[in-house]
Amino acid sequence: MLTGVVTAAFREEVLAMGWRAAPLGPARRIDGAFLGAFRIEICAGTPALLASNGIYVPGAITPDAAARAA
């Protein structure tokens, strides 16, 4: 499981990407920013869920490409 806190608008995008995800309560204003927490369940089916929404392309990220980007 993964948890995160992002702007409320981006949280809505994250939740719509195809993850098995849920908000962790309502978004709140904190120090002038409207933030929302979320959780994502990562499992063997996660790549297929993301691919079905065009978020993940199998084989697009390889260890060599990741090393070059770093």
Secondary structure, 3 states (H helix, E strand, C coil): CEEEEEEHHHHHHHHHCCCEEEECCCCEEECCEEEEEEEEECCCCHHHHHHCCCCCCCCCCCHHHHHHHC
